């Protein structure tokens, strides 16, 4: 079946391409943006003490309270922050890491990983309080476990991407994650400053690393790992390596063709649901590149790229 045979390829069909918000073409806010807003709203509730004091009291982490049945604290504590610097650093991490991972995983999967990263860190925090590594009445709060889950995942899926430490020093994201994780272990073992918080950080980064490496529990039915042919890492390899060798019999050729077809199907599906205006510049470029490669392989049934690209 060629792409023309698929329902979404016919823009002149009775219903036409589907768009969200009653055909307005407006995009819903990303989960990354919604998480950012939720954290900001909760933080600024501190200026309404009558609301914030009970919210903080019932929402922050405390191993003893969790062990007595207040398990919601494992989640709610991830939306509470100690001060302005605390929330700014965490939201900066969300800003840099969130959009790329949300585009890769999708909205639900991204929110699941973000949430589980924070919960995993708080479970480790609770376990430490149970065995006496920290006081069971120790309080904790912050989204750091969730943010570090994103860092752990990004170190697997985008290992060569660069981040700038203090906005000056470029460092590969995998190197940065390993260094961060090593510091957490060192500080926990030596019970340094905020070693209880670093337990949460370590739990988050390990959860994110495991999720990206194994594929986790997929909501969409798709897994994204470095070894999965459908993963972002594998797609990037298949895009680069054949072009370097120029060999028609390159072992990644089949993977490239499969990746291109997946890209075409996914993006045309989005056009069907939300219209072509919903595509990001990256998606338009990806569709154009996949289309050109399909034509070079003799794929006459390949769809035209967005905006009439050849």
N, C-alpha and C positions, 0 to 999 in steps of 0.2 A: 504494500500500500504506500503510494507516494504521499507527500505532504498535502498535495492538492485534494486528495480524497478525504482529508480530515475536515470535520465540521468547522473548526476555527479558521480554516484557510479561506472561507468564503465570506468576505466582508459584505457582499451584497445579498446575504441570506435574509430571510424574513425578519429575524430578530436583530441582525447586525452584530458587531462585536459588543460583548457585555462590558459594562463599566460600572464601577462602584458608585455609591451615592447618587442613585437614580439618574445615571447617565451624565453626571456633571464632570466626570473624569477626575474628581478630587481624590487624592490618595489619603488613606487613614494614617494617623501618626504611627511611626515605627514604635516597636516595643522599647527600643533604646530610648527614644524620646519620652515615652510614657513612664519608664523607670526613673529617668532623670526628673521628671515633673513630680512624681510621687515622693522621691527623696527630698526635693526642694520644699514641697508643701509641708511634709512632716517636720522638716527642720525649722521652718518659719512659724510653726505652731508654738514654738518655745516663747514667742512673744505674746501668746495667749495662755498664761500659766494655768488658768482654770481647766483648760483642755489638755495642755501638754504634760503637766505633772502626772496625772493618772495614766496617760498614754505611755510615758517613759517608764513609770513604775511597773506597769503590767507588761510592757513590751520588751524591755531589755533582757539580755541573757543573764541567767543565774543557774548554775548547775543544780543546786538544791531545789529550786522552784520547778525546774524541768522534771526532776526525778519524782516530784510530788504531783505530777500530772499536768503541769502547765507547758505542754509541748509546743503550743503556738509560739512561744518565745524563740524557738529555733528559726522561725521565719520572720517574725516581726522585728527582731533585733537587727536584721539586715537593712531596715529602713530608718534606723535611728543613728545619730552621729553625735560625737562629744562636743565638737566646736566647728567653726567655719573652716579652718584649715583641714580638718578631718574629712568633711564632706567634699571640699573642693578637690582634694587629691583623688578621692574615690571617683568623683564624677569626671575628672580629667581622664582617668583610666577608662571609664565607660565610653567617653567620647571617642577615644582613639581606637579602642578594641571592639566596641559594640557593633557599629554599622557593618563592617566586613563579615563578622561572624553571623549576624542576623541575615544578611543577604545569602550566605552560604547555607545556613541551617533552616531558615524560615522563622516566622514569628513565634510559633508555639515551641519549637525545639530550642530556640534561643532562650526564651523565657524559662524553660525547664532547666537548661544547663546553668543559667545565671542563678536561679533559685536554689538548685541542688548544691551549687558551689558554696553558697552561704550556709545552707543547712548542714552540709558535711563538715564545714569548719566548726559550727556550733555543736555538732555531735561530738567532735573530738574534744572540744572545750568542756563539754559535760562529762565525758569519760575521764578527763584529767581531774575534774573535781571529784568524781566518784572514787578514784583510787588515791586521792590525796596529793596529786602532783601540783594542784593549785587548791586554794581554799574553796570549799563548795559554795560559799556565799559570795565569791568574786563576781562582780558585775562586768558585763561586756556589751558592746554594741558596735555597729558599723557594717558597711557593705564590702569590706575588704576581702572577705572570703569569696564573695560572688565575683568581684573584679579579678581576683587572682585565678579563679577558675577560667575566666576568659583568657588570661595571660597563658595559663597552662595549655589550653586548647590551641591558642594561636601559635605557640612554640612548636606544635606538631604540624598544624595545617599550613602555616606561613613561616617556616623556620628561618628563611633568609631575609624576611622583611626587617627593616631597620627602624629603631626608635632612637630618639635623641634624649639622652640622660641630661637633665637640667637644660634641655633645649640646645645643647652644644655638642655633646659627645655622641656620635653615631655608634650604636651597638646592635648586633643581630638579636632579634627577639628571642631566639632559642638560648643564646649566651646569657642574655639578661635574665631569663626565667630560671636557668640553672644556677646562676649566681645568687639570685633572690632566694631560691629554695635552699641552697647551701647555708645561707645566712640564717634562715629560719631554724634549720636544724641545729646549727651551732648555738644560737641564742636560747633555744628551748633546752638543750642539754646542759648549758651553763647557767640556766635560769637568769638570764640577763633582763634588761629593761623590757617590760611588756611581753614577757615570754608567753603569758597566757594568750595574748592577742595573736602572737606568732603561731600558736597552735591552730587558731582559726585560719590564718593565712596559709599554713602548710596544708591543712585539710582541703581548702579551696583549690590550690594550685595542683594538688595531686588528683582531685576529682576531675578538673578540666583536662589535665594531661591524659588520664585514663579514658575519658569520654572520647576525645579526639583520636586516640590511638586505637581504641577498640570499636568505635562507632556507637557506643552507648546503647540506649534503648530508644530506637527510632520511632517517632510518632508518625512520620510521613511514610515509613517503609523504606526510606533511603538512608544509607550510612555513609558518613564522610570520614575516611581514614586515609592514611598515607598508602596503604596497601590495596584499598578498594579501587577497582577501575573507574568507579563513578565518583571518586573523591576529587576535591579541588586540587590536591597535590598531584594526583595522577594525571588530571587533565592538563595541568601546567607542564608536567614533564612531556606529555604527548604533543603539546603544542610546540615546545622548544626543540626537542631532540631530533625529530625528523627533518626540521629545517636546517639543522646544523650538518647532518650527514648527507642530505640530498639523495638518499637511497630510496628507491621505490619499494624495496623489500625490507625496509627497516622494521625491526620487531615491534615498534610502537605504532606502526601504521594502523593496525586493526583497532587499537585502543583509541587512536586519534579519530578514526571514523565513527566509532561508537560514541565518543565524547561529543563530536560535532552534532550527531543526530540528537543526542540528549539535549544539547544546548538549543538546537532549533526547535525541538518539541516544547521545551520548557518556556522559551521566550514567546513562541507563537501562542502557547496556551495562555500566557499572561496578557498578550494582545487581545485574545478572544474575550477574556474576562473583564479587562479594564481599559482596553483601547491602546493604541500605539503611543499616545502621549504619556502613558504610565511608565514607559521604559526609561531607565536611567541611561546616561551617556555610555557607561560601561557595558550595559546590556545591548545597546544598539551596536556598539563596536564589536562585541562578542558575536552577535548574530551575523553581522557583515563578514567577519573573518571566517566563521563556520561555513557560511554560504559560499564564499570564494573557494575555500578548500574543497567543498563538496563538488563544485563545478570542475575544478582541476582533476578530480578523480573520475570525471565523466558523469557526475550526478546531475543530469539535466533536469531532474525533478526538484532540485534544491530551490527553496523559496527566495524571492528577491530580498535583499537586505533592507533595513529600515532606511527611510528617506531616499529610496531609489538607488542605493549604493550598488555597484556592479558586482 
